[in-house]
């Protein structure tokens, strides 16, 4: 991402305000009301990414695994610290998958765990930064969104990621 995106401005820590790429097209949306729905989210997200359901004991390829892990972390944060409902969206553009997680708490901004007291949680954003290409957040008139982008292909595959 770069400064050409409307609304870009640096914020606390290294997490910045920026919408996801404007050409991103929505693939699938999930609405969550409780943590009990996270398992179904993981299975459904895997199917949306790979075209097949995750079999018992099956391991994920690297990119779907990263996306599912980050989705779980960000959705858990939204369920615990945000206002319901939590919405998880999977988007894509030419070479990226974008995960966008929203809640309705506009009174707080996302904070990296390094700015919180030890034990206060918040490691989901650090994991998102570690496992994705880019992370940002933005707000609309009624929702706060945190997004993370991932390459659509493993490095080394034909037409690989940038």
C-alpha positions, 0 to 999 in steps of 0.5 A: 500500500502507499500514500495514494489511498484516500484516508491514509495517515500513520497511527499508533505503533506501526498500524496505519489507517488505510482501506484495502486495495480499491479493486478488491472483489468480495468472495465470501462474507461471514457474520459471527455472534460468538466464539462458538462460530469460529470453528465453522468460520475456519472450515468455511474459509478453507473451502472458499480459499481452496474449493474443498472442505478441510478433511479431518486431520488434513493440513493446510497449504501455507497461504490458506493456513496463514489466512485461517490463522489470522482470520481466527485471531482478528475475529476473536479480537472483534468478538472479545473487544468489539461490538457485535456483530462481527463480520469477516469478509474474504476479498481478492484482487489480481494477486492478493487475498484480503481478509477484512474483519469488522465490528461496530465499536467506533470508540477505540482504535486498534492497538498493537500489543506492544503498547498494552500491558503484558497479559492484556491480550492483543497479540492478534494484530502482531500475528496478522503483521507477521503472517501477512503482506500488509495490515491496516485499519479503517472506519466507516460511519458504523464499523471499524475494519482491520484487514490483512493481505496475502499473496494468492499463490505460493512464492515459486508457483507459476504466476507467483506472488509479488 
